[in-house]
């Protein structure tokens, strides 16, 4: 059965879209909510928590710092530029963030939301 050029184009676009979704999920930029998680109107409350982690003394970006949202069992690591982003499935007015990075003191602070860009400065652990 020969497919028309329009059908071939639709199939190609569908395949590319599916591959893009898989890649996005693998790098943590996209989540796939199940049908049972969605509300009848299709809109779910969410909180986006994003920011940057830097060295307090040098102001250099800190990569691979572990970010934890306390009480939500959500975490991620900062990228090469010290940036992080976590999307929570509910709406919050504040969030408590813990940050851990080898050779730095632990960080734990509560932020009011919304907050467009959370700025976290870590202090070097002098005992290392």
Buried (B, 14 or more C-beta within 10 A) or exposed (E): EEEEEEEEEEEEEEEEEEEEEEEEEEEEEEEEEEEEEEEEEEEEEEBEBEBBBBBBEEEEBBBEBBBBBEEBEBBBBBBEEBBBBBBBEEEBEEBBBBBBBEEBBEBEEEBEBEBEEBEBBBEBEEEE
